[in-house]
């Protein structure tokens, strides 16, 4: 096999290996519905039959039977989002926002603006040196569904309007404002509300001060799963991933899986198979052209092998000229033998 052909086939096999890796390797993004690792949502997704948002957005759902979860938002999407959500909730939908020191505070303030409701995430670390799981930054909070274990969460503040507190930290908790790992004078002391529900129209908006209670490594602890199930209320659950920034690997994986899904179309499969056959012949064609000239096979004697090596080292040289040279050298060698 020529050097050029070897390079081409190496590139083809590398591309196939990359496509297979992207198609078969699960995503590892935080709060990804298909991520089976410690930071993913696959366990919760399996329990709740959690689905991705429909392509039509909120218009593609029945508000009275649907709940939308925004988990760990790290970006704002669009100005059309706020009126679309308000309409969804007013018609009976439930929106759950679980913030991770990101855009959750901006989102909930925008949603509650001019509604008579107010709420904010404190953006400080909630710590509890007594009621905790392994660390004071894994505080246990009380809910109607049992104790919930948080992971570097925060708390809610500025609550007003028609709301119900769903979870509270203990009286021993405090806000570690300087993050030095100990309680200092003037740092706020609990209990603090960490989850609350706000009635709006026929539906409600729920704010939870920690999204980590939903990830695989915490979902099975204490009453975490039961608490999240109580927020969903047997509704059809959707994950709004539009407020999460995908990694480059996830974007590449989505592109590959989207392309592979086209193979369900018979015409695409046939055309791809035909293109593959043509590519095989195209890659090997110049090798055959070198070995055949004017319908006669050129013997691979020493002269022919020498010129073939030259052709491999200089792929820009004309193949037909090299074939004629090899044939002439073979003829001259034959005449000299006579």
Residue pairs with C-beta under 8 A, 6 or more apart in sequence:
1 9
1 287
2 286
2 287
2 308
2 311
2 312
2 315
3 312
3 313
3 315
4 312
4 315
5 283
5 284
5 287
8 283
9 283
12 279
19 256
19 260
22 249
22 252
22 253
22 256
22 257
23 253
23 256
23 257
23 260
25 253
26 34
26 35
26 36
26 37
26 40
27 34
27 35
27 40
27 247
27 249
27 250
27 253
28 35
28 37
28 39
28 40
28 247
28 249
29 35
29 39
29 40
29 244
29 246
29 247
29 250
30 39
30 40
30 72
30 215
30 244
31 39
31 40
31 41
31 71
31 72
31 211
31 214
31 215
31 244
32 40
32 41
32 241
32 244
32 250
33 40
33 41
33 42
33 45
33 50
33 52
33 239
33 241
34 40
34 42
34 45
35 41
35 42
35 216
36 42
36 216
37 216
38 215
38 216
38 217
39 215
39 216
39 217
40 215
40 216
41 50
41 71
41 214
41 215
41 216
41 239
42 216
43 216
43 219
43 220
44 50
44 214
44 216
44 219
44 225
44 228
45 239
47 225
47 229
48 228
48 229
48 232
48 237
49 236
49 237
50 69
50 237
50 238
50 239
51 236
51 237
51 238
51 239
52 238
52 239
52 241
53 60
53 68
53 238
53 239
53 240
53 241
53 242
54 60
54 61
54 238
57 84
58 68
58 84
58 85
58 87
58 88
58 93
59 84
61 68
61 88
61 93
61 236
61 238
62 236
63 88
63 89
63 91
63 92
63 93
63 202
63 203
64 91
64 92
64 93
64 202
65 235
65 236
66 88
66 93
66 94
66 235
66 236
66 237
66 238
67 93
67 94
67 95
67 96
67 231
67 232
67 233
67 235
67 236
67 237
67 238
68 85
68 88
68 93
68 94
68 95
68 96
68 237
68 238
68 239
68 240
69 96
69 98
69 237
69 238
69 239
69 240
70 95
70 96
70 97
70 98
70 104
70 107
70 240
70 243
71 98
71 211
71 214
71 239
71 244
72 98
72 99
72 100
72 102
72 104
72 211
72 244
73 97
73 99
73 100
73 102
73 103
73 104
73 107
73 243
73 244
74 100
74 102
74 103
74 243
74 244
74 245
75 102
75 103
75 243
75 244
75 245
76 103
76 106
76 107
76 243
77 242
77 243
82 110
82 111
85 95
85 111
86 111
86 200
88 95
88 203
89 95
89 200
89 201
89 203
89 204
89 205
90 200
90 201
90 202
90 203
91 201
91 202
91 203
92 201
92 202
92 203
93 203
94 203
94 204
94 205
94 206
94 231
94 232
94 233
94 235
95 111
95 203
95 204
95 205
95 206
96 206
96 208
96 231
97 104
97 107
97 108
97 205
97 206
97 207
97 208
98 104
98 208
98 210
98 211
98 213
98 214
99 105
99 108
99 121
99 154
99 207
99 208
99 209
99 210
99 211
100 210
100 211
100 212
101 121
101 123
101 154
103 243
104 121
104 207
105 120
105 121
105 123
107 243
108 119
108 120
108 121
108 205
108 207
109 119
109 120
111 205
112 118
112 119
112 161
112 198
112 205
115 161
115 200
116 160
116 161
116 162
117 160
117 161
117 162
117 163
117 198
117 200
117 205
118 158
118 159
118 160
118 161
119 156
119 157
119 158
119 159
119 160
119 163
119 196
119 198
119 207
120 156
120 157
120 158
121 154
121 155
121 156
121 157
121 207
121 209
122 154
122 155
122 156
122 157
122 175
122 192
122 209
123 154
124 154
124 155
124 175
124 176
124 177
125 137
125 152
125 153
125 154
125 175
125 176
125 177
125 179
126 137
126 139
126 150
126 153
126 154
126 155
126 169
126 173
126 175
126 176
126 192
126 194
126 209
126 210
127 136
127 137
127 139
127 173
127 174
127 175
127 176
127 181
127 183
128 136
128 139
128 140
128 169
128 170
128 172
128 173
128 174
128 190
129 136
129 172
129 183
130 170
130 172
131 139
131 140
131 169
131 170
131 172
131 173
132 138
132 139
132 140
133 139
133 140
133 149
133 221
133 222
136 181
137 151
137 152
137 176
138 149
138 150
138 151
138 152
139 149
139 150
139 153
139 169
139 170
139 173
140 147
140 148
140 149
140 150
140 170
140 222
141 147
141 148
141 150
141 167
141 168
141 169
141 170
141 194
141 195
142 148
142 167
142 168
142 169
142 170
143 166
143 167
143 195
143 223
143 227
143 230
144 166
144 230
145 223
145 226
145 227
145 229
145 230
146 222
146 223
146 226
146 227
147 222
147 223
148 167
148 213
148 222
148 223
148 224
148 227
149 213
149 218
149 221
149 222
149 224
150 194
150 209
150 210
150 212
150 213
151 210
151 212
151 213
151 215
151 218
152 210
152 212
153 194
153 209
153 210
153 212
153 213
154 194
154 209
154 210
155 169
155 175
155 192
155 193
155 194
155 209
156 192
156 193
156 194
156 195
156 196
156 207
156 209
157 192
159 165
159 193
159 196
161 198
162 198
162 199
163 196
163 197
163 198
163 199
164 196
164 197
165 193
165 195
165 196
166 195
166 196
166 197
166 206
166 208
166 231
167 193
167 194
167 195
167 208
167 227
168 190
168 191
168 192
168 193
168 194
169 190
169 191
169 192
169 194
170 190
170 191
171 189
171 190
171 191
172 190
173 189
173 190
173 191
173 192
174 183
174 187
174 188
174 189
174 190
175 187
175 188
175 192
176 182
176 183
176 187
177 184
177 187
177 188
178 184
178 187
183 189
194 208
194 209
194 210
195 206
195 207
195 208
195 209
195 227
196 206
196 207
197 204
197 205
197 206
198 204
198 205
198 206
198 207
206 231
208 231
212 218
213 219
213 224
213 227
213 228
214 224
214 228
218 224
219 225
219 228
246 254
262 268
263 269
263 272
286 319
289 319
289 320
289 323
290 298
290 308
290 311
290 319
290 322
290 323
291 297
291 298
291 300
291 323
292 298
292 323
293 320
293 323
293 324
293 326
293 327
296 327
298 304
298 323
298 326
298 327
298 330
299 330
300 308
301 330
301 333
303 326
303 329
303 330
303 333
304 326
304 329
304 330
307 322
307 325
307 326
307 329
310 317
310 322
311 317
311 319
311 322
